[in-house]
Amino acid sequence: MRAHVLGQASIVVVVLLCPSVSIAKDKPTIPTTESECVAKGGAWTILGLPYPDKPKVCDLKATDAGAACSDSKACEGVCLAAESTPVGTKATGRCSPYVRNFGNLLLIRNGVVEQFNVE
């Protein structure tokens, strides 16, 4: 029995110390009204490229902003690579400051940098 407990403890320590392990995180629900958005600390605004009659949405800050990541599944928003990181290379990034992200982004998926343009 003691050996079994030690085995489980060892596995937990390895998972917590290994930076390439991404634990899937539930994405937060984005408020759909201005009052809900403001109550959650978000800003009710137009995101991305503006165009006539584009609806406002909630720009919600991520609570895990800046945390180390190797996949966007580990973040409330997305996992961003440093701007100088070449596309296609293995990298560790940081969770985005916001839940929704726009523009030319270097995202990390399964530990590999990919480029996306989100408008």
VOBA-1610 file (N, C-alpha, C; in pm, whole numbers, padded with zeros to 5 digits, always signed):
BEGIN
Met+00082-00120+00000Met+00000+00000+00000Met+00086+00127+00000Arg+00191+00126+00079Arg+00278+00242+00086Arg+00343+00272-00049Ala+00389+00171-00120Ala+00451+00189-00251Ala+00353+00249-00350His+00226+00209-00343His+00123+00261-00432His+00104+00411-00409Val+00099+00452-00285Val+00082+00593-00252Val+00203+00672-00299Leu+00323+00620-00279Leu+00444+00687-00326Leu+00442+00702-00477Gly+00396+00601-00548Gly+00388+00609-00694Gly+00297+00721-00739Gln+00183+00736-00676Gln+00091+00844-00712Gln+00153+00980-00682Ala+00219+00991-00568Ala+00282+01118-00532Ala+00389+01155-00634Ser+00467+01057-00678Ser+00571+01082-00777Ser+00512+01132-00907Ile+00404+01075-00949Ile+00339+01117-01074Ile+00291+01261-01062Val+00232+01296-00950Val+00183+01432-00931Val+00299+01531-00938Val+00409+01501-00874Val+00525+01589-00875Val+00578+01605-01017Val+00587+01499-01093Val+00637+01507-01230Val+00546+01595-01315Val+00417+01579-01303Val+00323+01659-01382Val+00334+01806-01345Leu+00346+01838-01217Leu+00354+01977-01176Leu+00485+02044-01215Leu+00592+01969-01224Leu+00721+02027-01257Leu+00751+02030-01405Cys+00675+01960-01486Cys+00702+01951-01629Cys+00634+02066-01702Pro+00709+02164-01759Pro+00647+02280-01822Pro+00574+02250-01952Ser+00599+02134-02014Ser+00535+02106-02142Ser+00397+02044-02125Val+00354+02020-02003Val+00223+01961-01979Val+00120+02073-01973Ser+00018+02065-02057Ser-00091+02163-02055Ser-00216+02097-02002Ile-00270+02154-01897Ile-00393+02103-01841Ile-00506+02188-01898Ala-00604+02122-01959Ala-00714+02195-02022Ala-00789+02278-01919Lys-00816+02401-01955Lys-00885+02494-01867Lys-01020+02529-01929Asp-01122+02538-01846Asp-01252+02581-01895Asp-01242+02726-01939Lys-01291+02754-02057Lys-01293+02891-02105Lys-01408+02965-02035Pro-01385+03089-01994Pro-01491+03163-01925Pro-01606+03197-02020Thr-01724+03205-01965Thr-01841+03248-02042Thr-01831+03399-02060Ile-01841+03443-02184Ile-01834+03586-02214Ile-01972+03647-02194Pro-01983+03749-02109Pro-02112+03815-02090Pro-02165+03871-02221Thr-02296+03867-02237Thr-02358+03913-02362Thr-02432+04046-02349Thr-02433+04101-02229Thr-02495+04233-02211Thr-02394+04326-02144Glu-02415+04455-02163Glu-02323+04554-02104Glu-02321+04544-01952Ser-02437+04528-01891Ser-02441+04522-01744Ser-02367+04399-01690Glu-02384+04283-01754Glu-02311+04162-01712Glu-02161+04181-01732Cys-02125+04242-01843Cys-01985+04265-01876Cys-01917+04353-01771Val-01979+04464-01741Val-01923+04558-01644Val-01917+04493-01505Ala-02019+04414-01470Ala-02021+04346-01341Ala-01904+04246-01327Lys-01860+04190-01439Lys-01747+04095-01436Lys-01613+04164-01457Gly-01614+04298-01463Gly-01490+04374-01478Gly-01445+04395-01621Gly-01532+04365-01717Gly-01498+04382-01857Gly-01533+04520-01910Ala-01495+04545-02034Ala-01528+04670-02103Ala-01621+04637-02220Trp-01732+04707-02230Trp-01828+04688-02338Trp-01783+04773-02456Thr-01735+04711-02563Thr-01669+04785-02669Thr-01675+04710-02802Ile-01625+04773-02907Ile-01612+04709-03038Ile-01469+04656-03047Leu-01454+04529-03080Leu-01322+04468-03093Leu-01293+04438-03240Gly-01165+04437-03275Gly-01127+04408-03414Gly-01148+04529-03502Leu-01152+04504-03631Leu-01171+04613-03727Leu-01314+04667-03717Pro-01328+04798-03700Pro-01463+04854-03690Pro-01529+04863-03828Tyr-01659+04847-03830Tyr-01739+04869-03950Tyr-01877+04915-03905Pro-01953+04980-03994Pro-02084+05033-03954Pro-02173+04924-03893Asp-02235+04957-03782Asp-02329+04871-03712Asp-02265+04744-03653Lys-02133+04742-03642Lys-02069+04627-03577Lys-02110+04628-03430Pro-02155+04515-03379Pro-02203+04514-03241Pro-02089+04521-03139Lys-02121+04577-03025Lys-02026+04580-02915Lys-02026+04443-02848Val-01912+04409-02789Val-01896+04283-02716Val-01820+04312-02588Cys-01814+04212-02503Cys-01744+04226-02375Cys-01597+04192-02392Asp-01511+04287-02360Asp-01366+04267-02361Asp-01326+04233-02217Leu-01313+04105-02192Leu-01293+04053-02057Leu-01147+04016-02034Lys-01090+04066-01924Lys-00952+04031-01891Lys-00946+03887-01844Ala-00837+03820-01879Ala-00815+03681-01837Ala-00750+03682-01698Thr-00796+03595-01611Thr-00740+03590-01475Thr-00605+03519-01472Asp-00571+03446-01578Asp-00444+03373-01582Asp-00341+03441-01673Ala-00362+03568-01703Ala-00272+03642-01792Ala-00127+03630-01745Gly-00038+03598-01839Gly+00103+03590-01808Gly+00152+03455-01760Ala+00060+03361-01736Ala+00100+03228-01692Ala+00170+03154-01806Ala+00269+03073-01773Ala+00340+02994-01875Ala+00244+02892-01936Cys+00257+02868-02068Cys+00169+02774-02137Cys+00239+02714-02258Ser+00187+02601-02303Ser+00237+02540-02427Ser+00122+02508-02522Asp+00001+02553-02486Asp-00117+02533-02569Asp-00227+02626-02517Ser-00309+02677-02608Ser-00418+02767-02568Ser-00522+02698-02481Lys-00525+02566-02482Lys-00618+02493-02396Lys-00589+02519-02249Ala-00468+02560-02218Ala-00427+02584-02080Ala-00460+02725-02033Cys-00517+02808-02122Cys-00543+02949-02091Cys-00690+02984-02105Glu-00732+03086-02031Glu-00867+03139-02050Glu-00880+03202-02189Gly-00776+03267-02233Gly-00772+03327-02366Gly-00696+03235-02459Val-00577+03280-02501Val-00491+03199-02588Val-00349+03199-02533Cys-00269+03107-02583Cys-00128+03097-02547Cys-00048+03172-02653Leu+00016+03281-02614Leu+00088+03366-02708Leu+00238+03342-02701Ala+00301+03333-02817Ala+00447+03322-02825Ala+00506+03462-02828Ala+00631+03474-02791Ala+00701+03602-02801Ala+00707+03643-02948Glu+00703+03773-02975Glu+00698+03824-03113Glu+00813+03776-03200Ser+00927+03750-03142Ser+01045+03711-03220Ser+01054+03560-03246Thr+00956+03483-03197Thr+00960+03338-03212Thr+00923+03297-03354Pro+01007+03220-03422Pro+00976+03176-03559Pro+00857+03079-03563Val+00772+03095-03663Val+00659+03005-03684Val+00712+02864-03711Gly+00647+02765-03653Gly+00685+02626-03674Gly+00784+02572-03573Thr+00834+02658-03485Thr+00929+02611-03384Thr+00857+02574-03255Lys+00922+02491-03174Lys+00868+02456-03044Lys+00895+02572-02949Ala+00797+02603-02864Ala+00814+02716-02773Ala+00719+02704-02655Thr+00751+02778-02552Thr+00661+02797-02438Thr+00620+02943-02445Gly+00492+02971-02419Gly+00444+03108-02426Gly+00384+03154-02296Arg+00302+03256-02306Arg+00232+03314-02191Arg+00084+03330-02226Cys-00002+03307-02127Cys-00146+03325-02148Cys-00175+03472-02176Ser-00265+03496-02269Ser-00299+03632-02313Ser-00365+03713-02201Pro-00352+03846-02209Pro-00413+03932-02108Pro-00567+03936-02116Tyr-00620+03907-02234Tyr-00765+03911-02253Tyr-00818+03777-02302Val-00945+03752-02280Val-01008+03627-02322Val-01020+03625-02474Arg-01063+03736-02534Arg-01073+03747-02680Arg-00950+03822-02730Asn-00897+03778-02843Asn-00775+03838-02896Asn-00791+03865-03046Phe-00734+03978-03091Phe-00747+04019-03230Phe-00613+04063-03284Gly-00599+04057-03416Gly-00478+04102-03483Gly-00395+03985-03532Asn-00270+04014-03565Asn-00177+03911-03608Asn-00116+03850-03482Leu-00144+03724-03460Leu-00103+03658-03336Leu-00011+03540-03363Leu+00085+03522-03276Leu+00167+03401-03276Leu+00116+03315-03162Leu+00034+03217-03196Leu-00027+03129-03096Leu+00055+03001-03083Ile+00045+02939-02968Ile+00112+02811-02948Ile+00006+02703-02932Arg+00019+02602-03020Arg-00072+02487-03014Arg+00015+02361-03008Asn-00010+02280-02907Asn+00069+02158-02886Asn+00219+02187-02884Gly+00256+02302-02826Gly+00397+02337-02810Gly+00463+02395-02933Val+00387+02416-03042Val+00443+02466-03168Val+00380+02601-03203Val+00461+02694-03248Val+00415+02829-03282Val+00343+02829-03417Glu+00224+02890-03420Glu+00145+02905-03542Glu+00106+03053-03554Gln+00094+03101-03676Gln+00053+03240-03697Gln-00093+03247-03736Phe-00167+03338-03673Phe-00309+03358-03703Phe-00336+03507-03716Asn-00430+03541-03802Asn-00478+03677-03814Asn-00626+03673-03778Val-00660+03735-03668Val-00798+03733-03617Val-00854+03874-03620Glu-00958+03895-03696Glu-01027+04024-03700Glu-01168+04000-03667
//
